[in-house]
């Protein structure tokens, strides 16, 4: 059962079930949350997702795609662990960097890049990944 946690270790998560998708996201929200050029995400089943310790704080807003999205993060160190919202149904969008397995990032090669036109000019697209203009099912393109 894959497990992960925040930077300070107070908030821990785990999930069961298969990864539904692996995606990079170049949207403004993901840049702000990561403090970097994009976020690396896995989408996992919500019914197999669990917070095993800590009490994450939440912040909700209208995402770049036009729908509400909620970020779940450690109130002590600020690490974003996952996001969820209407666009994803019951699934959770886990930030791969919080996973304990050092191979998690290698195993999360993205099949999709979201908001690809917003990619910074000095980062190349992932070979073989679908390059989407926005989030599937979003209100905006």
C-alpha positions as CSV (number, residue, x, y, z in Angstrom):
1,X,0.0,0.0,0.0
2,X,1.7,3.2,-1.1
3,X,2.2,5.8,1.6
4,X,3.5,9.3,1.8
5,X,3.7,12.4,4.0
6,X,4.4,16.0,4.3
7,X,7.9,17.6,4.8
8,X,7.7,17.6,8.6
9,X,6.1,14.2,8.8
10,X,3.0,15.1,10.8
11,X,0.5,14.5,8.1
12,X,0.5,11.1,6.4
13,X,-1.5,9.5,3.6
14,X,-1.9,6.2,1.9
15,X,-4.0,4.7,-0.9
16,X,-5.0,1.4,-2.3
17,X,-6.0,0.6,-5.9
18,X,-4.3,1.3,-9.2
19,X,-3.2,4.7,-10.3
20,X,-5.8,6.0,-12.7
21,X,-3.6,8.5,-14.4
22,X,-0.2,10.3,-14.2
23,X,-0.1,13.9,-15.3
24,X,2.1,17.0,-15.2
25,X,0.2,20.2,-14.8
26,X,1.5,23.6,-16.0
27,X,-1.4,25.7,-14.6
28,X,-0.9,28.8,-12.5
29,X,-2.3,27.0,-9.4
30,X,0.2,24.2,-9.6
31,X,3.1,26.6,-10.1
32,X,2.1,28.5,-7.0
33,X,1.5,25.3,-4.9
34,X,4.9,23.8,-5.9
35,X,6.9,27.0,-6.2
36,X,8.2,25.4,-9.5
37,X,7.4,25.1,-13.2
38,X,4.7,22.4,-12.9
39,X,3.4,19.7,-10.6
40,X,3.8,16.0,-11.0
41,X,0.6,14.2,-10.0
42,X,-1.0,10.8,-9.8
43,X,-4.7,10.3,-9.7
44,X,-5.8,7.6,-7.3
45,X,-9.2,6.2,-6.3
46,X,-10.9,8.1,-3.6
47,X,-12.4,5.1,-1.9
48,X,-8.9,3.7,-1.3
49,X,-7.5,7.0,-0.1
50,X,-6.9,7.6,3.6
51,X,-5.3,10.2,5.9
52,X,-3.4,8.1,8.5
53,X,-2.1,10.8,10.7
54,X,-2.4,14.6,11.1
55,X,-5.3,16.9,10.3
56,X,-4.7,18.6,7.0
57,X,-5.9,22.1,6.4
58,X,-7.7,22.9,3.2
59,X,-8.0,25.8,0.8
60,X,-10.6,25.9,-1.9
61,X,-10.8,28.2,-4.9
62,X,-11.9,28.3,-8.5
63,X,-9.2,26.6,-10.5
64,X,-7.8,27.7,-13.9
65,X,-10.3,25.4,-15.5
66,X,-13.2,27.3,-13.9
67,X,-14.4,24.7,-11.4
68,X,-13.8,24.6,-7.6
69,X,-10.7,22.7,-6.4
70,X,-9.5,22.0,-2.9
71,X,-5.9,21.7,-1.8
72,X,-5.1,19.6,1.3
73,X,-1.9,20.6,3.0
74,X,-0.1,20.2,6.3
75,X,-0.9,23.1,8.6
76,X,2.6,22.9,10.2
77,X,5.0,22.7,7.2
78,X,2.7,23.8,4.4
79,X,3.3,20.8,2.1
80,X,0.4,20.2,-0.3
81,X,-0.3,16.5,-0.3
82,X,-3.3,16.2,-2.6
83,X,-6.1,18.1,-4.3
84,X,-9.7,17.1,-5.2
85,X,-12.8,18.6,-6.6
86,X,-15.7,18.3,-9.0
87,X,-13.5,17.7,-12.1
88,X,-12.0,14.6,-10.5
89,X,-15.1,13.0,-9.0
90,X,-14.2,10.9,-5.9
91,X,-10.6,10.5,-7.1
92,X,-7.7,12.3,-5.4
93,X,-4.8,14.1,-7.2
94,X,-1.7,13.2,-5.2
95,X,1.5,15.2,-5.5
96,X,4.0,12.5,-6.3
97,X,6.8,14.2,-4.4
98,X,5.1,13.4,-1.1
99,X,5.3,9.7,-1.6
100,X,7.8,7.7,0.5
101,X,8.9,5.3,-2.2
102,X,12.0,6.8,-3.9
103,X,10.9,5.2,-7.1
104,X,7.4,6.9,-7.0
105,X,8.6,9.7,-9.3
106,X,10.1,7.2,-11.8
107,X,6.9,5.2,-11.8
108,X,4.7,8.3,-12.4
109,X,5.9,9.1,-15.9
110,X,3.1,11.3,-17.2
111,X,0.8,10.2,-20.0
112,X,-0.8,13.7,-20.0
113,X,0.4,17.2,-19.7
114,X,-2.3,19.6,-18.7
115,X,-2.2,23.3,-19.7
116,X,0.7,22.5,-22.0
117,X,0.6,25.9,-23.8
118,X,1.5,27.4,-20.4
119,X,4.6,25.3,-20.1
120,X,7.7,27.5,-19.5
121,X,9.8,27.9,-22.7
122,X,12.9,26.1,-21.3
123,X,11.0,22.9,-20.3
124,X,10.4,20.3,-23.0
125,X,7.2,18.3,-23.3
126,X,7.3,14.7,-22.2
127,X,7.8,12.4,-25.2
128,X,4.6,10.4,-25.8
129,X,2.4,12.4,-23.4
130,X,-0.8,13.9,-24.6
131,X,-0.5,17.7,-24.7
132,X,-3.8,19.2,-23.5
133,X,-4.7,22.9,-23.6
134,X,-6.7,22.6,-20.3
135,X,-8.2,20.1,-17.9
136,X,-10.6,17.6,-19.5
137,X,-14.1,18.6,-18.7
138,X,-13.1,22.1,-17.7
139,X,-15.2,25.2,-18.5
140,X,-12.2,26.9,-20.2
141,X,-9.8,26.1,-22.9
